[in-house]
């Protein structure tokens, strides 16, 4: 295994990660341009848009925050809704503990700041396959994966924000946000449990629409999480012999 | 358009940034190797599909752009985006097919 030796350097791991991450550029580019456009069209200035995108680094929640602010929701509700969208990252964080739990604090902080859906995918594929890879090499691989994702997310948000103000009104840009959200969650509807959660969320959010301050959505989301969990347990019991 | 004062927008940006980091840092930094009850992990798995569809549903059914009246173009667009997204499992395919449908419907109806 001559290649085996060369494979285990930081740069080799970085470039292996880069190769894995490159296709995601196709998703990051249009999505971040769209965020730049939507944020500036909604009335954020360039600095606010860029500070938000570099601080939060989580597209779905950024869109959610913009939407809730356009709807004039109170700050608490803007935050509750947007942070709820990011709660899945707590799970990703847990998924990375076996691999980075013993890493230095700055390394764990860096991995946390850059934690996106693809980080979890890396944990599930690469690290599961090579659990004994030393932490610096795991980190190098992850940085390779994230290179075409996070910095490009910043760059193309900037481009979107710069062109956004030149898009005329009445172009139907209002529907860009709901459309993006649907495109985001549709691929997640992998199992009956996910479909049950989504359906519960839709039905209850519409029924609870009269409840002020976006609280209806919070109730709907909690019930939907319970519905997803229950269906998952029920399905696994049925599958068991 | 957002009509909130600048200070409120900055407050949202700052708190969303800090809150999101704390969520990401939760296990890696603070909770460490301690185990979470399985039912919590199970529920966390469903947060995106529990939040996003509910957030979208009223925007699709009662869009502000039409004064809250259901609108054929937006309903058809939502349907196409959902189906294409479910079949292809691809974000960009969903967005592009949705955008194409939306402008086609606007041209057709409007």
Interface residues (C-beta under 8 A of the other chain):
Chain A: X26 X27 X30 X31 X34 X42 X43 X44 X48 X51 X52 X55 X56 X57 X58 X60 X61 X62 X64 X65 X66 X67 X69 X70 X71 X72 X75 X78 X79 X81 X82 X83 X84 X85 X86 X87 X88 X89 X90 X91 X92 X93 X94 X96 X97 X100 X101 X105 X108 X109 X111 X112 X113 X115 X172 X174 X175 X176 X177 X178 X179 X180 X181 X182 X183 X184 X185 X186 X187 X188 X189 X193 X194 X197 X198 X199 X200 X201 X202 X204 X205 X206 X209 X217 X220 X221 X222 X224 X225 X226 X228 X229 X232 X233
Chain B: X1 X2 X3 X4 X6 X8 X9 X10 X11 X12 X13 X14 X15 X16 X17 X19 X20 X21 X23 X24 X25 X26 X27 X28 X29 X31 X32 X33 X36 X39 X41 X42 X43 X44 X45 X46 X47 X48 X49 X50 X51 X52 X53 X54 X55 X56 X57 X58 X59 X60 X61 X62 X63 X64 X65 X74 X77 X78 X81 X82 X83 X84 X85 X86 X88 X89 X90 X91 X92 X93 X94 X95 X96 X98 X99 X102 X103 X106
